[in-house]
Amino acid sequence: MKLSNEELDRIKQQREEASAAMGIPVGGEEQTHKKRFNTYFPDEDNRLWALVNTEDVDPLRFDLFSTKTHEYLGSLDAPDQTQSAHYISGGKIVFQFENEDPELFRVALFEIVDNK
């Protein structure tokens, strides 16, 4: 997925600031695409949960893979307005939600449940 113009501008500015702070020229090729996955983690049932980098207007989504058979198991949307997700041992995921109020920290704890 290609980076947006805003993301490209932000990355360019960060590289220039780092270059100026360290006194060395910026080198290497500029990044043009996002990584496929933002983060990933295994759960208690040996599935790999991979948080997909999506367009800003699209909801966050997980792709699930079997670590035993190396097969794609499917995808699962994160709850609406999810900003980030973090795995907690014991089969739980903490979701942080978008929020306009900087004084408020909106999170929810979800438990991974098998529907076998």
Chimera marker file (.cmm) of the C-alpha trace (Angstrom):
<marker_set name="trace">
<marker id="1" x="0.000" y="0.000" z="0.000" r="1" g="1" b="0" radius="0.5"/>
<marker id="2" x="1.412" y="3.360" z="-1.020" r="1" g="1" b="0" radius="0.5"/>
<marker id="3" x="2.052" y="6.043" z="1.568" r="1" g="1" b="0" radius="0.5"/>
<marker id="4" x="-0.192" y="9.101" z="1.372" r="1" g="1" b="0" radius="0.5"/>
<marker id="5" x="1.279" y="12.515" z="0.506" r="1" g="1" b="0" radius="0.5"/>
<marker id="6" x="0.848" y="13.568" z="4.146" r="1" g="1" b="0" radius="0.5"/>
<marker id="7" x="2.755" y="10.493" z="5.342" r="1" g="1" b="0" radius="0.5"/>
<marker id="8" x="5.513" y="11.062" z="2.776" r="1" g="1" b="0" radius="0.5"/>
<marker id="9" x="5.846" y="14.705" z="3.873" r="1" g="1" b="0" radius="0.5"/>
<marker id="10" x="5.979" y="13.703" z="7.554" r="1" g="1" b="0" radius="0.5"/>
<marker id="11" x="8.660" y="11.074" z="6.890" r="1" g="1" b="0" radius="0.5"/>
<marker id="12" x="10.713" y="13.515" z="4.811" r="1" g="1" b="0" radius="0.5"/>
<marker id="13" x="10.522" y="16.133" z="7.581" r="1" g="1" b="0" radius="0.5"/>
<marker id="14" x="11.537" y="13.569" z="10.235" r="1" g="1" b="0" radius="0.5"/>
<marker id="15" x="14.506" y="12.435" z="8.134" r="1" g="1" b="0" radius="0.5"/>
<marker id="16" x="15.639" y="16.043" z="7.594" r="1" g="1" b="0" radius="0.5"/>
<marker id="17" x="15.327" y="16.836" z="11.306" r="1" g="1" b="0" radius="0.5"/>
<marker id="18" x="17.290" y="13.710" z="12.247" r="1" g="1" b="0" radius="0.5"/>
<marker id="19" x="19.946" y="14.559" z="9.666" r="1" g="1" b="0" radius="0.5"/>
<marker id="20" x="20.327" y="18.088" z="11.011" r="1" g="1" b="0" radius="0.5"/>
<marker id="21" x="20.453" y="16.889" z="14.626" r="1" g="1" b="0" radius="0.5"/>
<marker id="22" x="23.142" y="14.284" z="13.913" r="1" g="1" b="0" radius="0.5"/>
<marker id="23" x="25.060" y="16.346" z="11.396" r="1" g="1" b="0" radius="0.5"/>
<marker id="24" x="25.064" y="13.665" z="8.728" r="1" g="1" b="0" radius="0.5"/>
<marker id="25" x="23.393" y="13.721" z="5.316" r="1" g="1" b="0" radius="0.5"/>
<marker id="26" x="20.210" y="11.761" z="4.676" r="1" g="1" b="0" radius="0.5"/>
<marker id="27" x="21.025" y="8.673" z="2.655" r="1" g="1" b="0" radius="0.5"/>
<marker id="28" x="19.271" y="5.733" z="1.146" r="1" g="1" b="0" radius="0.5"/>
<marker id="29" x="16.082" y="5.420" z="-0.800" r="1" g="1" b="0" radius="0.5"/>
<marker id="30" x="12.952" y="7.104" z="0.448" r="1" g="1" b="0" radius="0.5"/>
<marker id="31" x="10.157" y="4.876" z="1.655" r="1" g="1" b="0" radius="0.5"/>
<marker id="32" x="7.153" y="4.838" z="-0.705" r="1" g="1" b="0" radius="0.5"/>
<marker id="33" x="5.024" y="1.988" z="0.663" r="1" g="1" b="0" radius="0.5"/>
<marker id="34" x="3.736" y="0.935" z="4.068" r="1" g="1" b="0" radius="0.5"/>
<marker id="35" x="4.733" y="-2.388" z="5.546" r="1" g="1" b="0" radius="0.5"/>
<marker id="36" x="2.032" y="-5.020" z="4.956" r="1" g="1" b="0" radius="0.5"/>
<marker id="37" x="1.599" y="-5.603" z="8.692" r="1" g="1" b="0" radius="0.5"/>
<marker id="38" x="1.798" y="-3.053" z="11.472" r="1" g="1" b="0" radius="0.5"/>
<marker id="39" x="2.406" y="-5.629" z="14.205" r="1" g="1" b="0" radius="0.5"/>
<marker id="40" x="1.767" y="-9.288" z="14.867" r="1" g="1" b="0" radius="0.5"/>
<marker id="41" x="1.575" y="-11.729" z="17.766" r="1" g="1" b="0" radius="0.5"/>
<marker id="42" x="0.826" y="-15.407" z="18.445" r="1" g="1" b="0" radius="0.5"/>
<marker id="43" x="-2.115" y="-16.362" z="20.643" r="1" g="1" b="0" radius="0.5"/>
<marker id="44" x="-2.494" y="-19.271" z="23.070" r="1" g="1" b="0" radius="0.5"/>
<marker id="45" x="-3.817" y="-21.540" z="20.252" r="1" g="1" b="0" radius="0.5"/>
<marker id="46" x="-0.775" y="-21.021" z="17.994" r="1" g="1" b="0" radius="0.5"/>
<marker id="47" x="-2.474" y="-18.649" z="15.579" r="1" g="1" b="0" radius="0.5"/>
<marker id="48" x="-0.599" y="-15.638" z="14.310" r="1" g="1" b="0" radius="0.5"/>
<marker id="49" x="-2.596" y="-12.399" z="14.484" r="1" g="1" b="0" radius="0.5"/>
<marker id="50" x="-1.205" y="-9.875" z="11.989" r="1" g="1" b="0" radius="0.5"/>
<marker id="51" x="-2.531" y="-6.299" z="12.217" r="1" g="1" b="0" radius="0.5"/>
<marker id="52" x="-2.845" y="-5.145" z="8.605" r="1" g="1" b="0" radius="0.5"/>
<marker id="53" x="-1.820" y="-1.626" z="7.603" r="1" g="1" b="0" radius="0.5"/>
<marker id="54" x="-5.016" y="-0.214" z="6.106" r="1" g="1" b="0" radius="0.5"/>
<marker id="55" x="-5.957" y="3.065" z="4.458" r="1" g="1" b="0" radius="0.5"/>
<marker id="56" x="-6.730" y="5.789" z="7.020" r="1" g="1" b="0" radius="0.5"/>
<marker id="57" x="-10.447" y="5.646" z="6.170" r="1" g="1" b="0" radius="0.5"/>
<marker id="58" x="-10.642" y="1.840" z="6.532" r="1" g="1" b="0" radius="0.5"/>
<marker id="59" x="-11.070" y="0.074" z="9.882" r="1" g="1" b="0" radius="0.5"/>
<marker id="60" x="-8.156" y="-1.855" z="11.334" r="1" g="1" b="0" radius="0.5"/>
<marker id="61" x="-8.153" y="-5.526" z="10.425" r="1" g="1" b="0" radius="0.5"/>
<marker id="62" x="-6.310" y="-8.655" z="11.515" r="1" g="1" b="0" radius="0.5"/>
<marker id="63" x="-5.222" y="-11.430" z="9.166" r="1" g="1" b="0" radius="0.5"/>
<marker id="64" x="-4.991" y="-14.757" z="10.992" r="1" g="1" b="0" radius="0.5"/>
<marker id="65" x="-2.576" y="-17.555" z="10.116" r="1" g="1" b="0" radius="0.5"/>
<marker id="66" x="-1.956" y="-21.025" z="11.511" r="1" g="1" b="0" radius="0.5"/>
<marker id="67" x="1.567" y="-21.349" z="12.896" r="1" g="1" b="0" radius="0.5"/>
<marker id="68" x="1.250" y="-25.147" z="12.627" r="1" g="1" b="0" radius="0.5"/>
<marker id="69" x="0.086" y="-25.508" z="9.005" r="1" g="1" b="0" radius="0.5"/>
<marker id="70" x="1.216" y="-22.066" z="7.763" r="1" g="1" b="0" radius="0.5"/>
<marker id="71" x="-2.232" y="-21.523" z="6.245" r="1" g="1" b="0" radius="0.5"/>
<marker id="72" x="-4.205" y="-18.292" z="6.016" r="1" g="1" b="0" radius="0.5"/>
<marker id="73" x="-7.242" y="-18.694" z="8.290" r="1" g="1" b="0" radius="0.5"/>
<marker id="74" x="-9.117" y="-15.509" z="7.409" r="1" g="1" b="0" radius="0.5"/>
<marker id="75" x="-9.484" y="-11.924" z="8.540" r="1" g="1" b="0" radius="0.5"/>
<marker id="76" x="-11.236" y="-10.175" z="11.396" r="1" g="1" b="0" radius="0.5"/>
<marker id="77" x="-12.092" y="-6.481" z="11.684" r="1" g="1" b="0" radius="0.5"/>
<marker id="78" x="-11.093" y="-4.666" z="14.846" r="1" g="1" b="0" radius="0.5"/>
<marker id="79" x="-13.873" y="-2.845" z="16.727" r="1" g="1" b="0" radius="0.5"/>
<marker id="80" x="-15.029" y="0.478" z="15.233" r="1" g="1" b="0" radius="0.5"/>
<marker id="81" x="-12.744" y="3.476" z="15.863" r="1" g="1" b="0" radius="0.5"/>
<marker id="82" x="-9.808" y="1.300" z="16.947" r="1" g="1" b="0" radius="0.5"/>
<marker id="83" x="-6.546" y="3.230" z="16.885" r="1" g="1" b="0" radius="0.5"/>
<marker id="84" x="-4.230" y="0.438" z="18.052" r="1" g="1" b="0" radius="0.5"/>
<marker id="85" x="-4.293" y="-3.109" z="19.398" r="1" g="1" b="0" radius="0.5"/>
<marker id="86" x="-1.932" y="-4.879" z="21.806" r="1" g="1" b="0" radius="0.5"/>
<marker id="87" x="-1.892" y="-8.542" z="22.792" r="1" g="1" b="0" radius="0.5"/>
<marker id="88" x="-1.935" y="-9.429" z="26.488" r="1" g="1" b="0" radius="0.5"/>
<marker id="89" x="-0.972" y="-12.953" z="27.570" r="1" g="1" b="0" radius="0.5"/>
<marker id="90" x="-3.858" y="-15.196" z="28.466" r="1" g="1" b="0" radius="0.5"/>
<marker id="91" x="-5.684" y="-14.693" z="25.181" r="1" g="1" b="0" radius="0.5"/>
<marker id="92" x="-6.640" y="-11.031" z="25.550" r="1" g="1" b="0" radius="0.5"/>
<marker id="93" x="-6.270" y="-7.985" z="23.308" r="1" g="1" b="0" radius="0.5"/>
<marker id="94" x="-6.332" y="-4.369" z="24.495" r="1" g="1" b="0" radius="0.5"/>
<marker id="95" x="-7.859" y="-2.000" z="21.936" r="1" g="1" b="0" radius="0.5"/>
<marker id="96" x="-7.226" y="1.735" z="22.130" r="1" g="1" b="0" radius="0.5"/>
<marker id="97" x="-9.910" y="3.844" z="20.480" r="1" g="1" b="0" radius="0.5"/>
<marker id="98" x="-9.793" y="7.165" z="18.651" r="1" g="1" b="0" radius="0.5"/>
<marker id="99" x="-10.565" y="10.055" z="20.932" r="1" g="1" b="0" radius="0.5"/>
<marker id="100" x="-10.929" y="13.831" z="20.520" r="1" g="1" b="0" radius="0.5"/>
<marker id="101" x="-10.313" y="14.595" z="24.221" r="1" g="1" b="0" radius="0.5"/>
<marker id="102" x="-6.597" y="14.408" z="25.164" r="1" g="1" b="0" radius="0.5"/>
<marker id="103" x="-7.620" y="14.023" z="28.833" r="1" g="1" b="0" radius="0.5"/>
<marker id="104" x="-9.440" y="10.761" z="28.061" r="1" g="1" b="0" radius="0.5"/>
<marker id="105" x="-7.846" y="7.405" z="27.301" r="1" g="1" b="0" radius="0.5"/>
<marker id="106" x="-10.409" y="5.059" z="25.729" r="1" g="1" b="0" radius="0.5"/>
<marker id="107" x="-9.473" y="1.372" z="25.853" r="1" g="1" b="0" radius="0.5"/>
<marker id="108" x="-11.280" y="-1.952" z="26.060" r="1" g="1" b="0" radius="0.5"/>
<marker id="109" x="-10.078" y="-5.442" z="26.907" r="1" g="1" b="0" radius="0.5"/>
<marker id="110" x="-11.363" y="-8.256" z="24.660" r="1" g="1" b="0" radius="0.5"/>
<marker id="111" x="-10.878" y="-11.970" z="25.216" r="1" g="1" b="0" radius="0.5"/>
<marker id="112" x="-10.110" y="-14.260" z="22.277" r="1" g="1" b="0" radius="0.5"/>
<marker id="113" x="-12.798" y="-16.948" z="22.213" r="1" g="1" b="0" radius="0.5"/>
<marker id="114" x="-12.888" y="-19.926" z="19.848" r="1" g="1" b="0" radius="0.5"/>
<marker id="115" x="-16.230" y="-20.613" z="18.154" r="1" g="1" b="0" radius="0.5"/>
<marker id="116" x="-15.485" y="-24.292" z="17.543" r="1" g="1" b="0" radius="0.5"/>
<link id1="1" id2="2" r="1" g="1" b="0" radius="0.2"/>
<link id1="2" id2="3" r="1" g="1" b="0" radius="0.2"/>
<link id1="3" id2="4" r="1" g="1" b="0" radius="0.2"/>
<link id1="4" id2="5" r="1" g="1" b="0" radius="0.2"/>
<link id1="5" id2="6" r="1" g="1" b="0" radius="0.2"/>
<link id1="6" id2="7" r="1" g="1" b="0" radius="0.2"/>
<link id1="7" id2="8" r="1" g="1" b="0" radius="0.2"/>
<link id1="8" id2="9" r="1" g="1" b="0" radius="0.2"/>
<link id1="9" id2="10" r="1" g="1" b="0" radius="0.2"/>
<link id1="10" id2="11" r="1" g="1" b="0" radius="0.2"/>
<link id1="11" id2="12" r="1" g="1" b="0" radius="0.2"/>
<link id1="12" id2="13" r="1" g="1" b="0" radius="0.2"/>
<link id1="13" id2="14" r="1" g="1" b="0" radius="0.2"/>
<link id1="14" id2="15" r="1" g="1" b="0" radius="0.2"/>
<link id1="15" id2="16" r="1" g="1" b="0" radius="0.2"/>
<link id1="16" id2="17" r="1" g="1" b="0" radius="0.2"/>
<link id1="17" id2="18" r="1" g="1" b="0" radius="0.2"/>
<link id1="18" id2="19" r="1" g="1" b="0" radius="0.2"/>
<link id1="19" id2="20" r="1" g="1" b="0" radius="0.2"/>
<link id1="20" id2="21" r="1" g="1" b="0" radius="0.2"/>
<link id1="21" id2="22" r="1" g="1" b="0" radius="0.2"/>
<link id1="22" id2="23" r="1" g="1" b="0" radius="0.2"/>
<link id1="23" id2="24" r="1" g="1" b="0" radius="0.2"/>
<link id1="24" id2="25" r="1" g="1" b="0" radius="0.2"/>
<link id1="25" id2="26" r="1" g="1" b="0" radius="0.2"/>
<link id1="26" id2="27" r="1" g="1" b="0" radius="0.2"/>
<link id1="27" id2="28" r="1" g="1" b="0" radius="0.2"/>
<link id1="28" id2="29" r="1" g="1" b="0" radius="0.2"/>
<link id1="29" id2="30" r="1" g="1" b="0" radius="0.2"/>
<link id1="30" id2="31" r="1" g="1" b="0" radius="0.2"/>
<link id1="31" id2="32" r="1" g="1" b="0" radius="0.2"/>
<link id1="32" id2="33" r="1" g="1" b="0" radius="0.2"/>
<link id1="33" id2="34" r="1" g="1" b="0" radius="0.2"/>
<link id1="34" id2="35" r="1" g="1" b="0" radius="0.2"/>
<link id1="35" id2="36" r="1" g="1" b="0" radius="0.2"/>
<link id1="36" id2="37" r="1" g="1" b="0" radius="0.2"/>
<link id1="37" id2="38" r="1" g="1" b="0" radius="0.2"/>
<link id1="38" id2="39" r="1" g="1" b="0" radius="0.2"/>
<link id1="39" id2="40" r="1" g="1" b="0" radius="0.2"/>
<link id1="40" id2="41" r="1" g="1" b="0" radius="0.2"/>
<link id1="41" id2="42" r="1" g="1" b="0" radius="0.2"/>
<link id1="42" id2="43" r="1" g="1" b="0" radius="0.2"/>
<link id1="43" id2="44" r="1" g="1" b="0" radius="0.2"/>
<link id1="44" id2="45" r="1" g="1" b="0" radius="0.2"/>
<link id1="45" id2="46" r="1" g="1" b="0" radius="0.2"/>
<link id1="46" id2="47" r="1" g="1" b="0" radius="0.2"/>
<link id1="47" id2="48" r="1" g="1" b="0" radius="0.2"/>
<link id1="48" id2="49" r="1" g="1" b="0" radius="0.2"/>
<link id1="49" id2="50" r="1" g="1" b="0" radius="0.2"/>
<link id1="50" id2="51" r="1" g="1" b="0" radius="0.2"/>
<link id1="51" id2="52" r="1" g="1" b="0" radius="0.2"/>
<link id1="52" id2="53" r="1" g="1" b="0" radius="0.2"/>
<link id1="53" id2="54" r="1" g="1" b="0" radius="0.2"/>
<link id1="54" id2="55" r="1" g="1" b="0" radius="0.2"/>
<link id1="55" id2="56" r="1" g="1" b="0" radius="0.2"/>
<link id1="56" id2="57" r="1" g="1" b="0" radius="0.2"/>
<link id1="57" id2="58" r="1" g="1" b="0" radius="0.2"/>
<link id1="58" id2="59" r="1" g="1" b="0" radius="0.2"/>
<link id1="59" id2="60" r="1" g="1" b="0" radius="0.2"/>
<link id1="60" id2="61" r="1" g="1" b="0" radius="0.2"/>
<link id1="61" id2="62" r="1" g="1" b="0" radius="0.2"/>
<link id1="62" id2="63" r="1" g="1" b="0" radius="0.2"/>
<link id1="63" id2="64" r="1" g="1" b="0" radius="0.2"/>
<link id1="64" id2="65" r="1" g="1" b="0" radius="0.2"/>
<link id1="65" id2="66" r="1" g="1" b="0" radius="0.2"/>
<link id1="66" id2="67" r="1" g="1" b="0" radius="0.2"/>
<link id1="67" id2="68" r="1" g="1" b="0" radius="0.2"/>
<link id1="68" id2="69" r="1" g="1" b="0" radius="0.2"/>
<link id1="69" id2="70" r="1" g="1" b="0" radius="0.2"/>
<link id1="70" id2="71" r="1" g="1" b="0" radius="0.2"/>
<link id1="71" id2="72" r="1" g="1" b="0" radius="0.2"/>
<link id1="72" id2="73" r="1" g="1" b="0" radius="0.2"/>
<link id1="73" id2="74" r="1" g="1" b="0" radius="0.2"/>
<link id1="74" id2="75" r="1" g="1" b="0" radius="0.2"/>
<link id1="75" id2="76" r="1" g="1" b="0" radius="0.2"/>
<link id1="76" id2="77" r="1" g="1" b="0" radius="0.2"/>
<link id1="77" id2="78" r="1" g="1" b="0" radius="0.2"/>
<link id1="78" id2="79" r="1" g="1" b="0" radius="0.2"/>
<link id1="79" id2="80" r="1" g="1" b="0" radius="0.2"/>
<link id1="80" id2="81" r="1" g="1" b="0" radius="0.2"/>
<link id1="81" id2="82" r="1" g="1" b="0" radius="0.2"/>
<link id1="82" id2="83" r="1" g="1" b="0" radius="0.2"/>
<link id1="83" id2="84" r="1" g="1" b="0" radius="0.2"/>
<link id1="84" id2="85" r="1" g="1" b="0" radius="0.2"/>
<link id1="85" id2="86" r="1" g="1" b="0" radius="0.2"/>
<link id1="86" id2="87" r="1" g="1" b="0" radius="0.2"/>
<link id1="87" id2="88" r="1" g="1" b="0" radius="0.2"/>
<link id1="88" id2="89" r="1" g="1" b="0" radius="0.2"/>
<link id1="89" id2="90" r="1" g="1" b="0" radius="0.2"/>
<link id1="90" id2="91" r="1" g="1" b="0" radius="0.2"/>
<link id1="91" id2="92" r="1" g="1" b="0" radius="0.2"/>
<link id1="92" id2="93" r="1" g="1" b="0" radius="0.2"/>
<link id1="93" id2="94" r="1" g="1" b="0" radius="0.2"/>
<link id1="94" id2="95" r="1" g="1" b="0" radius="0.2"/>
<link id1="95" id2="96" r="1" g="1" b="0" radius="0.2"/>
<link id1="96" id2="97" r="1" g="1" b="0" radius="0.2"/>
<link id1="97" id2="98" r="1" g="1" b="0" radius="0.2"/>
<link id1="98" id2="99" r="1" g="1" b="0" radius="0.2"/>
<link id1="99" id2="100" r="1" g="1" b="0" radius="0.2"/>
<link id1="100" id2="101" r="1" g="1" b="0" radius="0.2"/>
<link id1="101" id2="102" r="1" g="1" b="0" radius="0.2"/>
<link id1="102" id2="103" r="1" g="1" b="0" radius="0.2"/>
<link id1="103" id2="104" r="1" g="1" b="0" radius="0.2"/>
<link id1="104" id2="105" r="1" g="1" b="0" radius="0.2"/>
<link id1="105" id2="106" r="1" g="1" b="0" radius="0.2"/>
<link id1="106" id2="107" r="1" g="1" b="0" radius="0.2"/>
<link id1="107" id2="108" r="1" g="1" b="0" radius="0.2"/>
<link id1="108" id2="109" r="1" g="1" b="0" radius="0.2"/>
<link id1="109" id2="110" r="1" g="1" b="0" radius="0.2"/>
<link id1="110" id2="111" r="1" g="1" b="0" radius="0.2"/>
<link id1="111" id2="112" r="1" g="1" b="0" radius="0.2"/>
<link id1="112" id2="113" r="1" g="1" b="0" radius="0.2"/>
<link id1="113" id2="114" r="1" g="1" b="0" radius="0.2"/>
<link id1="114" id2="115" r="1" g="1" b="0" radius="0.2"/>
<link id1="115" id2="116" r="1" g="1" b="0" radius="0.2"/>
</marker_set>
